[in-house]
Amino acid sequence: MRTVLAPEARWWEDAARRLDPYINNTFGFRGAVLGANRAYVRFIGDSQTNRVVRGEHSALFLNEDKAMEQSIGQVVRMDAVRNTVDFVEQLSRKVTAMGGAFAMLVAPNGHTTNADDLPAYARRLKKAPTEYDLIADALHQRGVTFVDMRPIFAEARKTGPVHLRYDTHWNLRGALLAFNAAMAAVGRPDLEADPADALGPVELLYSGDLQRISGIREPTVPDVQYRPKGPTVRPQTLEPSPGVILPSPAADPYLPPGFQNRAYRTGHAGPRILVMGDSFTFEPWLGLMLSRASDYVWIHHAACRFDMGVLERFRPDIVIYAPTERAMLCQGRKK
């Protein structure tokens, strides 16, 4: 017998208390059904959130920021692509006018690097050109140095992984390949690091940010990471370089949580290097850069809204603009 004939007034203000009794009474044990479904999903090892998609061989992929659609060519935001190309060209010209060397390097999405592990439906929908294709081609036509990591990673994957399967990031081997490609692109192959000197023993991982977000139990097939060694080891002491990074407000809308722009001096000879990046370079490149540079500055690219004044304050010899693929499109300029 139905005992609750309608939701309480203004149910949307407290749906759990005012609406659920009506749904349970009308449609039958909603809470129990949802609880059973969650337990079943957990039991079979599937994702408990739509933020993560499970692919082949238990690989996990982020289902946010249109990263999946971007990597398979199902979303192409032409206005944003054009604005990004214009911005990067202007940045390149500014750096070269100051006597520095410039390159843009885009860290591919996991969906791009590990495309063969995407769900079958996503692989069937893949088409070209992608936003990565368009930016690479346009910058090449304009004479701006662009590092396309896709063929480099495709070749490297023949002998081992370069991107984590249960995490949104590349592993240390991928980070090292990208660093070496960037140094070669700006005409400094002498700064590259030999993998034999920079990659330590393999470390097997059973978790990552995607695994934690999804709620999927730890996989049986491990991920492959490498322990830092030699130039990839973070120095124990870091000497700040004052006057380069301006103080940021407590809630800087252009600096994502968890990041802090930073400037260091190393005390040894080398070029002055500036990286505009994100989580792919924040920590993975720190040891490498400090082992090669006399002074090193890292700032978040902030989707093209970073403090452009850092160029004049730092006067870098090398500038690497290195966003990840899903965050490479400009979202306006900092005012």
Helices and strands as residue ranges (DSSP letters): G 11-13, H 15-18, H 20-23, I 24-28, H 30-44, E 52-54, G 56-58, E 60-62, H 67-71, H 78-97, E 101-106, H 110-113, G 115-117, H 120-125, H 131-141, E 146-148, H 149-156, H 172-185, G 189-191, H 195-198, E 199-205, H 209-214, E 223-228, G 230-232, E 239-240, E 262-265, E 272-277, H 279-282, H 286-292, E 295-300, G 302-304, H 310-314, E 318-321, G 325-327
